[in-house]
Amino acid sequence: MSRSLLCLAIVAALTVPGQAQQTAPPAPQPQPPKPTSQLDSLRTVAESSDYRTTSTYAEVLGFMTIVDNASPNIRVISYGTTYEGRMMPLAVVGTGLKDASAASVKASGKLRVHIQGNIHAGEVEGKEAAQVLLREFAQGKHADWLETMVFLITPIFNADGNERFSLTNRGVQNGPINGQGTRANGQNININRDFMKLETPEGRAFAKLWNDYDPYVGMDLHTSDGSTHGYHLTYSPPLNPNTNAGIMSIMKDEWFPFVTKAIREKYKWETYYYGNASHPGGGRGGRGGGQGAPATPPAAQPQAPAAPAGPRAWGTFEHVPRFHNNYVGMRNRFALLSEAYAYATFKDRILATNHFIEEAMNFAHQNVAKIRTAVGSADREALAGKTHATRAQIRNGAMIEILMGEVEDEKNPINGRNMNRRKDVIKPEQMTDRLWFEPTTTETVPTEYYIPASATKALELLRAHGVQMRKTTVATKGLEQFAITANTQRAATNSIDTGSHGLRSLDGAWAATDVAAPVGSFAVAMNQRLARLAFYLLEPKSDDGLTAWNYLDDVLGVEGAKAYPILRRR
């Protein structure tokens, strides 16, 4: 994007209708670019306000303009438009690039890393930490990283939600005391439940960015206000049991242990896998995390087993790929979710997020070849004939040590509301490990699926995800059809997580059929790079696919529907 176009976008950000903020200070006018020599005095809004305030959309764009002008290694472009019409900024950071295009980035031959903040616009630490990282790049820091990696940084994913400042959007979170945005986007949709159905323009922009640039690594930066634990930050890899085993092995056995050890040694802060502590005998404790508690499953799904009586359990969130980290795993890529601790101070949360980014990227820089090899192996893995999960539940594991903590009350000086403040207390506790998932229903991956041309909504969604299809020129026989034995739909609740959807669940079985896929059907081969994702979208019993999100309801929503409209070849 040209400098003048970016400045116009900033001006437009100040004039979007109907977006008056409740408590945020007036958004500033665009600042003139600062020369590189002045970068040392450049401060984020959080820093310049002594961590009382988080940045508005216009302030983020203004900051990105400054670092773009100051560094030949930073190029700020638009990668989409929000529901309310705001430009979505992307900073492409790399050396030796001809321009910011996907072709130029790929031609560099370097490891591609996407760092994303502010998907939940009340969880603003990622937005602030990403700006700090951009300033450091502009100052010439992390030059070793740029020898091996190119960074795609989107600090303010949920720009519409960011502008809905309120002092009450995040409960008893410890600041910023001048307020923050909302969890939902301008449509009142949680974008971090949208990665399979792609109903938000922000979700569509994300999918296009990933199809175009194809990052090897995706980082999603959050804040968690759940159980009162002793960690400054918790994290998670992909959680779906279908995730490639090689990718999971590196994340669990090497990457996260490296980060945990480095942060402990350098900063004396503890980090661990995201979770919340249950009450003895089951039941989740705390007030709700950045990811959210496991949702009630569709009617026909098995329930997760209750945590055993006695010790508490440390339990994670959901396995479904509607969440960013699980979705990225389904694309055969490394996903790192971070959750700064909401009851630490605002300043410490930003620092913890930057420490997490720094150590995670130190590992990536040292292990570029290993990451590339794992991704390439996952992309080449032959899935046809293997058994994959279509639904899953949390598995009860062994006992693990969890560091719990304490908080104390603190008043917000702006409105007198109570906030929680982390106390420097660590209380080790043995808990049941409920961090990982096991399948409850499975299916054999076929060689191909055949989608009728009339299923236009489903086909358009598959294309948006980047799933490869071919249009058939002859009728295809020798296929299997799924016979439906149970077809249930959960009542729509119009929540920010499911919107107007009543999630559908099917049961039944595949069997040989005389039905042929007619000429003009669309075949989806399972030897493609996105086969894992395609399988989870297309299988009729999937808890997060086309069936669940009503993309085939023109057939499945008819009373007495007996057969799934998509055929397959084993």
Rosetta blueprint (number, residue, H / E / L):
1 M L
2 S L
3 R H
4 S H
5 L H
6 L H
7 C H
8 L H
9 A H
10 I H
11 V H
12 A H
13 A H
14 L L
15 T L
16 V L
17 P L
18 G L
19 Q L
20 A L
21 Q L
22 Q L
23 T L
24 A L
25 P L
26 P L
27 A L
28 P L
29 Q L
30 P L
31 Q L
32 P L
33 P L
34 K L
35 P L
36 T H
37 S H
38 Q H
39 L H
40 D H
41 S H
42 L L
43 R L
44 T L
45 V H
46 A H
47 E H
48 S H
49 S L
50 D L
51 Y L
52 R L
53 T L
54 T L
55 S L
56 T L
57 Y H
58 A H
59 E H
60 V H
61 L H
62 G H
63 F H
64 M H
65 T H
66 I H
67 V H
68 D H
69 N H
70 A H
71 S L
72 P L
73 N L
74 I E
75 R E
76 V E
77 I E
78 S E
79 Y E
80 G E
81 T E
82 T L
83 Y L
84 E L
85 G L
86 R L
87 M E
88 M E
89 P E
90 L E
91 A E
92 V E
93 V E
94 G L
95 T L
96 G L
97 L L
98 K L
99 D L
100 A L
101 S L
102 A H
103 A H
104 S H
105 V H
106 K H
107 A H
108 S L
109 G L
110 K L
111 L E
112 R E
113 V E
114 H E
115 I E
116 Q E
117 G E
118 N L
119 I L
120 H L
121 A L
122 G L
123 E L
124 V L
125 E H
126 G H
127 K H
128 E H
129 A H
130 A H
131 Q H
132 V H
133 L H
134 L H
135 R H
136 E H
137 F H
138 A H
139 Q L
140 G L
141 K L
142 H L
143 A H
144 D H
145 W H
146 L H
147 E H
148 T H
149 M E
150 V E
151 F E
152 L E
153 I E
154 T E
155 P L
156 I L
157 F L
158 N L
159 A H
160 D H
161 G H
162 N H
163 E L
164 R L
165 F L
166 S E
167 L L
168 T L
169 N L
170 R L
171 G L
172 V L
173 Q L
174 N L
175 G L
176 P L
177 I L
178 N L
179 G L
180 Q E
181 G L
182 T L
183 R L
184 A L
185 N L
186 G L
187 Q L
188 N L
189 I L
190 N L
191 I H
192 N H
193 R H
194 D L
195 F L
196 M L
197 K L
198 L L
199 E L
200 T L
201 P H
202 E H
203 G H
204 R H
205 A H
206 F H
207 A H
208 K H
209 L H
210 W H
211 N H
212 D H
213 Y H
214 D L
215 P L
216 Y L
217 V E
218 G E
219 M E
220 D E
221 L E
222 H E
223 T E
224 S E
225 D L
226 G L
227 S L
228 T L
229 H E
230 G L
231 Y L
232 H L
233 L E
234 T E
235 Y E
236 S E
237 P L
238 P L
239 L L
240 N L
241 P L
242 N L
243 T L
244 N L
245 A H
246 G H
247 I H
248 M H
249 S H
250 I H
251 M H
252 K H
253 D H
254 E H
255 W H
256 F H
257 P H
258 F H
259 V H
260 T H
261 K H
262 A H
263 I H
264 R H
265 E H
266 K H
267 Y H
268 K L
269 W L
270 E L
271 T E
272 Y E
273 Y E
274 Y L
275 G L
276 N E
277 A E
278 S E
279 H L
280 P L
281 G L
282 G L
283 G L
284 R E
285 G L
286 G L
287 R L
288 G L
289 G L
290 G L
291 Q L
292 G L
293 A L
294 P L
295 A L
296 T L
297 P L
298 P L
299 A L
300 A L
301 Q L
302 P L
303 Q L
304 A L
305 P L
306 A L
307 A L
308 P L
309 A L
310 G L
311 P L
312 R L
313 A E
314 W E
315 G E
316 T L
317 F L
318 E L
319 H L
320 V L
321 P L
322 R L
323 F L
324 H H
325 N H
326 N H
327 Y H
328 V H
329 G H
330 M H
331 R L
332 N L
333 R L
334 F E
335 A E
336 L E
337 L E
338 S E
339 E E
340 A E
341 Y E
342 A L
343 Y L
344 A L
345 T L
346 F H
347 K H
348 D H
349 R H
350 I H
351 L H
352 A H
353 T H
354 N H
355 H H
356 F H
357 I H
358 E H
359 E H
360 A H
361 M H
362 N H
363 F H
364 A H
365 H H
366 Q H
367 N L
368 V H
369 A H
370 K H
371 I H
372 R H
373 T H
374 A H
375 V H
376 G H
377 S H
378 A H
379 D H
380 R H
381 E L
382 A L
383 L L
384 A L
385 G L
386 K L
387 T E
388 H E
389 A E
390 T E
391 R E
392 A E
393 Q E
394 I E
395 R E
396 N L
397 G L
398 A L
399 M E
400 I E
401 E E
402 I E
403 L E
404 M E
405 G L
406 E L
407 V E
408 E E
409 D E
410 E E
411 K E
412 N L
413 P L
414 I L
415 N L
416 G L
417 R L
418 N E
419 M E
420 N E
421 R E
422 R E
423 K L
424 D L
425 V L
426 I L
427 K E
428 P E
429 E E
430 Q E
431 M E
432 T E
433 D E
434 R E
435 L L
436 W E
437 F E
438 E E
439 P E
440 T E
441 T E
442 T E
443 E E
444 T E
445 V L
446 P L
447 T L
448 E E
449 Y E
450 Y E
451 I E
452 P L
453 A L
454 S L
455 A L
456 T H
457 K H
458 A H
459 L H
460 E H
461 L H
462 L H
463 R H
464 A H
465 H H
466 G L
467 V L
468 Q L
469 M L
470 R E
471 K E
472 T L
473 T L
474 V L
475 A L
476 T E
477 K L
478 G L
479 L L
480 E E
481 Q E
482 F E
483 A E
484 I E
485 T E
486 A E
487 N E
488 T E
489 Q E
490 R L
491 A L
492 A L
493 T L
494 N L
495 S L
496 I L
497 D L
498 T L
499 G L
500 S L
501 H L
502 G L
503 L L
504 R E
505 S E
506 L E
507 D E
508 G E
509 A E
510 W E
511 A E
512 A E
513 T L
514 D L
515 V L
516 A L
517 A E
518 P L
519 V L
520 G L
521 S L
522 F E
523 A E
524 V E
525 A E
526 M L
527 N L
528 Q L
529 R L
530 L L
531 A H
532 R H
533 L H
534 A H
535 F H
536 Y H
537 L H
538 L H
539 E L
540 P L
541 K L
542 S L
543 D L
544 D L
545 G L
546 L L
547 T L
548 A L
549 W L
550 N L
551 Y L
552 L L
553 D H
554 D H
555 V H
556 L H
557 G L
558 V L
559 E L
560 G L
561 A L
562 K L
563 A E
564 Y L
565 P L
566 I L
567 L E
568 R E
569 R E
570 R L
